[in-house]
Amino acid sequence: MGQCLFMAKIKNICVLGSTGSIGKNSLDVVANFPDMFRVRYLTANKNIGELRRQIARFRPKGVAVLDAPSAAALKKTVNGSVEFFAGEEGLQELAGRSDVDVVINSLVGFVGLKPTIEALKQGKTVALANKETLVVAGEIIMKLVKKHGSSLVPIDSEHSAILQCLAGENRGNIRRLILTASGGPFLNLNKKEFQNVTVGAALKHPNWKMGNKITIDSATLMNKGLEVIEARWLFDLPPEKIEVVIHPQSIIHSMVEFVDGSIKAQLGVPDMKIPIQYALTYPDRHFSTFKRVNFPELKEMTFFQPNLKKFECLGLAYRALHLGGTAPAILNAANEVAVQLFMHKRITFNWIPRLIRHALDHTTVNQSPTLGDILEADTMGRDCVAAYIDRKR
């Protein structure tokens, strides 16, 4: 009797934010599986040089560019060789296209929310690296997943680790989630020196190669705060069951403790390609040539409690999560503005939490927000920070 072989369908991929760190790593992973994935659409903000190289390499059907001047410059050079879209509408158009199976959302910031919503409404799988989507609209997002039968798979190494630790487990047996944090470049720096921190120093992460905004967030520990909010929605657990521990070596990516006292941990070298591949092939695993952990070379793995008086942003994230409603959207908006102000050397590093706290203290929280309310809260958070800075000039 002859064998009947079934060819698995090649999945079409849309990469939102393809020219950033996660986007480029995602494309490298996709390229390793030509029989499983095909790049259909790419998007970028301003880096049209890198986008041109990606177009030549992957030959997508279409591209979108968020920044208007960059979009105009690229459109002149593609000469109809690919479909072309511009602005936020372009991102949403590509995310919802009928010929897309998987959307990799590696956009940075609030701009990632609407494309995620569009993809989920169309019943697609979203491999999510855009933290802000769940931070600002976690409840709405998870309702969409359920309503439309779509899938949301995390790319962040911490949430990927938890997903792997929970495989085959009864969710009712979870005692707590333990997110690990490297502590960033200023783990051992006295808080009094934060006012003297330079942008260059803040961008020197000890373990991970990431985009500028995420790297600054890691230096303030806001990145971990955003991940706590994400975990609350991804795994449907209250804040008191989600903890953070400093682990400078970044080998354990996160852990789950169960009611019997057992703890599962997921380990690996700090390489984003590993969680990206897991997200794309979930729930299966496929061989890779990525670097492995060499335990004798590690020598030690250490752990510390985070100092919330020193790293105030982590505490502010927990505060926003407990406040609920639109508070996380306000927190996120204020943080995005504060990071940009620091990057442009308009404020010192120690002012970042100060601006976020001010926004939480001086904006009204809507406890049962619609998407429109969340968009309004984002604007309110940004305006509150801008007005405060203007008064302090």
N, C-alpha and C positions, 0 to 999 in steps of 0.2 A: 504494500500500500504506500503510495507516494506521500511525501510531506506537503502540507499546504502552508505556504509561507505568506505572512501578511506584512506588508511594508507600512511602518508607522508613518503617519502624516508628518511632513516637515512643517514645523511651526513658524509662522511669520512673526518677526520681532519688530517692535517700535521702541527705539531708545530715546527717551526724553532726557536731554542734557548729555548728549553723546560725546561732547568735547571736554567734559570735566573728568575728574579722577575716576569716579565710579563708572561713568559712561565709557571711558576708554578701557578700563578693566573688563567691563561687560562685553565689549566688542571682542576683546582678546579671548574671552571664554567662549563666546558664540562661534568664533572662527575655529575653535578646536572641535566643533561638532557640526560639520557641514551637512551631515545626513540627518540632523535633528532640527537645525534652526536656519532661518534665512532672514537677513536684515532687510526689512521692508521700508522703514522710515527712520529718519534721524532728525534730531533738533539740536539747536545751539542757541546761545545768547549772543555773543559777540565774536567768538573765535572762529571766524570763517576760514582762516587758513587751515586749521585742523579739520574743519568740516569738509573742505575741498579734498583733503587727503583721504578722509573716510569715504567720501562719495566715490573717489577713484578706486578705492580698495573693495568696497562692498556693493557698489552699484545699486543703491536703494531706488525704490520707485518714486519717493518724494522726500522733501526736507522742509523744515520750518525754522525760521530764525526770529527770535524774540525781539532783539534790538532793531529799531527801525532803520538807522543809517547802515548797519551791518547787513540787514536784509536787502536793502537797495543795492549795496555793493556786490553782494553775492548773486543777486538775480541777473545782473548784467553779464556775469561770467558763465552761468550754467546753460544759457542759451536753449532752454527748453529740453535739455537732456534728462531732467527730472521734474516732477511736479513741485511747485514752489509755493510755500505759504509763509505768512509773516504774522508776528504778534501773538498775543495769548490765544486768539481765536484759532490760529494755525496749530498751536499745541493741542487744543481740544479737538480740532478736526482730525488730526492724525491719531490721537489716542482712541478715538471712537470709530475709526475706519473698520468696515466689515471684513477686510482682508488682513486684519491683525488678530493674532491669537494671544500674544503676550506683550504687555506694556512694561518696560523697565523704566520706572520713574526715578531718575537720579538728579532731578532738578533740585536746586538749592533755594529754600525759602517758601514763602506763602504762595508763590506763583505755581507751585506744584499741586495745589488743592483741586482746582477745577478740572485739569486733565485727568486726575485720578477718578473724580466723580464721573466724568464722561465715560471712561473705560469700564468702570464698575457697572454703570447703567446698561452697558452693552454686553454684560455678562462675561467680560474678559478676565484673564489672569493678570494681576498686577504684581510685579516683583518690585517691592517698595523700598527705596533708599531715602525718599523724601520724608524726613521726620515731621515736617510741619503739617502734612496732611492729617495725621492722627492726633498731633498735638492740639491743633485748633478745632478739629471737627471729628474727633474720635467716635462719638456716639452716632452721628449722622453716617459716617463712613461704614461702620460695622452693620448698621441697619440696611444700607445699600447692598452690602455683600450678601446678606441673608435674603433680601427681597429679590435680587436679580440672579441668584445662584452663581455669582462670580467668586473669584478666589483672590485672596490677598496674602502674599507670601513675603516675609521680611527679608531684606538684604543685609541690614545692619548686623554686624558680627554678634552683638549681644543678643538680639532677638532671634537670630538664626540659631544661636547656641541653645537658647531656651526651647525653641521649637524642637530641636534635636533631642534635648533631654526629656521632653514630654512624650516622645514617640512611644506608643504602646501603654502609656500610663493613664490612670483614672484621674481626671482633673480635680475631682473632689478630694484627692489625697495630697494636694499641694499645701505645704505649710507656708512657704515663702519663696519668692524669686530673688536671686542675688545677682545683680548686675555688677560686673567688674569695670573699674576705671583705671587707666594708667596713672592718673594724677597730673598728666600734662607736664609741660616744661618747668612749672613753678611749684612743684610738689614740695621742694625743700627751701623755697624762697620765703623770707620773712614777709608778712603781709604789709609791713611798713614800706617795703620796697616796691609794692605794686604801682605806686604813682610814678615810678621811674622806668617801668617796663616799656621797652620799645616794640614797635610793630614787628620788626625782624625777629626779636627774641620770642615773641608770642607765636610766631609762625614756625618755630623750630620744635615740632613735636618729636619726642624721643623715640617713638616706635612706628607710627603710622604715617603714610604719605597720603594727604587728603587735600581738599580744596581749602582756600583761605578762610572762608566763613566757618566751616566746621572745625578747622584747626584753632581758630580763636575761641570758639565755643568750648573746645576741649581744654584750653588753657584756663578758662573761667569755671570749668565744670558744668556750664550750662548744657553742654552736649549730653551729659549724663542725666541732667534734670529732664531734658526733652525725652530722653529714652525711657525714663520712669513713666512719664505720661503716656508714651506710646505703648509700653508694656501693660499699663492699666487696661487699655482698650483691646489690644491684640489678644490678651490672655484672660480678659474679663475677671480681673482681680482688684480688690480695693487697695488704696495706696499703702495701708499699713502692712500689706503682705509683699511689698516690693522694696527691697533694700539695695544699698550701694556699698561696695567695699573697694578700697584702693588696692590695686594689684599692679605694681609698676612694670612687671615683665610682660604683661599682655599676652600670656600664653593660655590661661583660662579665660574664656570669653564670656562666660556667665554660668550660673549654677541654679539648680532647683533643689530645695530641701522638701522632703515629704514628711507626712505626719509621724512616721515611725522613726524619724531621725536620720534616715538615709539621705545622702546628697549625691546628685548626679552633676557632673561638670563636663563641659565640652571644651576640648583643648585643640590648639593648632597654632602655627606661626602667625604673626600679624600680617596677613595677606588677604586683601578683600576679594581676590578671585575665588577663594574657597567658599565663603558664604554666597557669593554671586552664583557659582556653579550649582550649589545646593538648591538655591531658590529656583533656578531654571529647570532643574531635573527632578525637583521634589514631587513625590516622596521617595524617588529612587536615588541611588548614588552611582556615579560613573568614575572611572579611573581618571586620574590627573597626574601630571608631572610636577605639581607644585612642591615647593620645599617642605620637608617634614620636620617635626620637632626632634631635636637631638637632646635627650634628657641629660646625659653627662656634661654637655656644654652649658646647660642652664645653671648648674651649681646650686641655685636657690630660687624659690618662689616665695615672695613675701606679701603680706596683707596688712592693711591699716584701715581704721575708721576714717571716713572723710571729715575734715575739719570745717564745719558749716559756718563758723565765725570767720574763717579765712576765705573759704570759697562760698560766698553768699548766694551765688546764682543757683546752686543746687537746692538750697533751702527755699529760695523764691519759687522754684518750680514745684516743689511739694506744696507750698502755700497756694499756688494757683490751682493745683489739682484738687486740694481740699475745698477751695472756694467754688470750684465747678463752673458750669455754664460757660460764659464767654471769657472767664479769667485766663485760661491758657492761651486764648487767641490774643488777648491784650499783652500777656507776658511775652509771647513770641514776637509780636509786632515791635514792642519796645526793645527787645533784644536785637532784632534785625537792624533797627535804626542805630542803636548804641554801638554795635559791632562796626557798622559802616563809618560812624563818626570816629571811632578809634582808628580804623584802618586809614582814614584820611587825616589823622593826627589832629582832630578837632577836640578830642577829649583824651584824658589819660586813662590807663587801663582800669584803675580803681573806680572810675566813674561808671563803668558798665552796669554793675549791680545797682548803683545809686539811681540811675535813670529807670531801670526796670521796676524798682521798688516804688519810685514816684508814680509811674504809670498805674501800677496795681492799687496804689493808695488814692488816686484821683480820677478814676474812671468807674462808671457804673457797670456792675456785672449783671447780665441777663441770664437767669437760671434755666430757661427752657428755650434756647436759641434755635432759630431757623438758620438756613444757610445765609440768608440776607442779614440776619443779626450778626453772624460771625464775620461777614465782610465788613459790616459797619464797625464792629469791635476792633478789627484790624486797623481801620482808618483812625479810630479814636485813639488807639495805643500809639500809633505813629505821630499823630497830631499833638498828643499830650507831651511826648518827649521833645518834639520840635519846639513847642511853646516854652517848655521849661528851659531848654538850652538858650533860646532867644532872651529870656528874662535874665539869665545868668551872664550874658555877655557884658 
